[in-house]
């Protein structure tokens, strides 16, 4: 699907600090030795993030209003910490599409996602209705040769440090054959409490 210049693919997300991204690179490097070549399209290091809300198409003219609506909502929300790991198949073990790192605790992230969803809905755009599950996608599964191909339980993710969430980023996503390119459109600071 092509997106015209007057509309954009955008999403709200939590970016990761460089040290967390490097720890994820080590996990991906280990996973790459485990799976059949080309079975998984691995996410570029710079693109690791936690998605909160995704908008497939939003009019460029509505972006300033969305930013103005989200700004006070996020400014009143307190910063918090999350733990990353263990690995999981997303959305399910039987129908895996992505290899992900889970994120806990879910409640603070769910609250962020819900409040941002309200901001998006207020502008008349649809939002995801399925239950929010915080995760970081490491790779997108292209095919799996047999049922038991994916075994993630043996992977050690303890090297990934706890993450302090003090900012939400609104990104533009531009898909390409080499993977999506993300551009930060706006950064929103949460209330400082940590």
C-alpha positions in Angstrom: 0.0 0.0 0.0 1.4 3.4 -1.0 0.9 6.4 1.2 0.5 9.9 -0.4 2.6 12.9 0.5 -0.4 14.4 2.2 -0.7 11.4 4.6 1.8 9.7 6.8 2.4 6.4 8.6 3.2 7.3 12.2 3.5 5.7 15.6 4.1 6.6 19.2 6.9 4.7 20.8 9.6 4.4 23.5 13.1 4.6 22.1 15.9 2.6 23.7 19.2 4.0 25.0 22.4 3.0 23.1 23.5 0.5 25.8 20.2 -1.4 25.6 20.3 -1.5 21.8 23.8 -3.0 21.9 22.7 -5.7 24.4 19.9 -6.5 21.9 22.4 -6.7 19.1 24.3 -9.4 21.0 21.0 -11.4 21.4 20.2 -11.0 17.7 23.8 -12.2 16.8 23.2 -15.4 18.8 19.8 -15.9 17.3 21.2 -15.5 13.7 23.4 -18.5 14.3 20.4 -20.6 15.3 18.0 -20.1 12.5 17.9 -20.9 8.8 19.3 -18.0 6.7 16.6 -15.7 5.4 13.9 -17.3 7.6 13.9 -14.1 9.7 14.3 -10.5 8.6 16.2 -8.9 11.5 15.4 -5.4 12.7 18.1 -2.8 12.3 19.8 -1.7 15.5 18.5 1.9 15.3 14.9 0.7 14.9 14.6 -1.1 18.2 11.7 0.4 20.1 8.5 -0.3 22.1 5.4 0.7 20.1 2.6 2.3 22.0 0.2 3.3 19.2 0.4 2.9 15.4 -1.4 5.0 12.8 -1.4 3.5 9.3 -2.4 6.8 7.7 -2.8 10.2 9.2 -3.2 13.5 7.3 -0.1 15.6 7.5 -2.4 18.6 8.4 -3.6 16.8 11.5 -0.2 16.2 13.0 0.1 19.6 14.8 -3.3 19.0 16.4 -2.3 15.4 17.5 1.0 16.8 19.0 -0.9 19.5 20.8 -3.4 17.0 22.1 -0.8 14.5 23.3 1.6 17.0 24.9 -0.4 17.8 28.1 -1.5 14.2 28.5 2.0 12.9 28.5 3.4 15.8 30.5 1.3 14.7 33.5 2.3 11.1 33.3 5.2 10.0 35.6 8.4 8.4 34.4 8.8 4.7 35.3 11.1 1.7 34.9 10.6 -1.5 33.0 12.4 -4.8 32.7 13.2 -6.3 29.3 13.0 -10.0 28.5 12.5 -12.9 28.2 12.2 -13.7 24.5 8.8 -14.6 23.1 7.0 -15.4 19.8 4.4 -12.8 18.8 1.5 -12.8 18.6 1.4 -16.5 19.6 3.5 -19.7 19.8 1.3 -21.4 17.2 1.1 -18.5 14.7 4.4 -16.6 15.2 5.1 -13.6 13.1 7.8 -11.9 15.1 10.6 -12.8 17.6 10.3 -10.3 20.4 11.6 -9.3 23.8 8.8 -9.0 26.4 8.5 -5.8 28.5 7.3 -5.7 32.1 5.5 -4.4 34.1 2.7 -4.1 31.5 0.4 -1.7 33.5 2.4 1.5 33.1 2.9 0.9 29.4 -0.7 -0.1 28.9 -1.8 3.2 30.5 0.4 5.1 28.2 -1.0 3.3 25.2 -4.6 3.8 26.2 -4.1 7.6 26.9 -2.4 8.0 23.5 -5.2 6.0 21.9 -7.7 8.5 23.3 -5.7 11.3 21.7 -5.7 9.6 18.3 -9.4 8.7 18.6 -10.3 12.3 19.5 -9.1 13.3 16.0 -11.3 10.7 14.4 -8.7 8.1 13.5 -9.1 4.4 14.3 -7.0 2.7 17.0 -6.0 -0.9 17.8 -8.8 -2.7 19.7 -6.8 -5.8 20.7 -5.3 -6.0 24.1 -2.1 -4.1 24.3 1.1 -6.3 24.7 4.3 -4.4 25.2 7.2 -5.9 23.3 10.4 -5.1 21.3 10.5 -6.8 17.9 13.9 -8.2 17.1 13.0 -10.0 13.9 10.1 -10.6 11.5 9.6 -14.3 10.6 9.5 -14.9 6.9 8.9 -18.6 7.1 9.4 -21.5 9.5 10.5 -24.8 8.0 8.9 -27.0 10.8 6.8 -26.6 13.9 9.5 -26.9 16.4 11.9 -24.5 14.6 11.7 -21.8 17.2 13.1 -22.5 20.7 13.7 -19.3 22.6 13.7 -20.6 26.2 17.5 -21.3 26.2 18.4 -17.7 25.3 19.8 -15.6 28.2 18.5 -12.0 28.2 19.9 -11.0 31.6 22.4 -8.7 30.0 19.7 -6.3 29.0 19.4 -3.7 31.8 16.3 -2.2 33.3 15.0 0.7 31.2 13.9 4.1 32.6 11.0 5.4 30.5 11.0 9.2 30.6 10.1 10.1 27.1 7.7 9.1 24.3 8.6 9.7 20.7 6.2 10.3 17.7 7.9 8.7 14.6 7.1 8.8 10.9 7.6 5.3 9.3 8.7 5.0 5.7 8.7 1.4 4.5 11.3 0.2 2.0 12.6 -3.1 0.7 15.5 -2.8 3.1 13.3 -2.3 6.2 11.5 0.8 7.5 13.1 4.1 8.1 12.0 6.0 11.2 12.1 9.8 11.6 11.4 11.4 15.0 8.7 14.1 14.5 8.2 15.1 18.2 9.6 14.1 21.6 7.4 14.3 24.7 8.9 14.4 28.2 7.2 12.6 31.0 7.1 14.0 34.5 10.4 13.5 36.3 10.0 11.2 39.3 13.0 8.8 39.0 
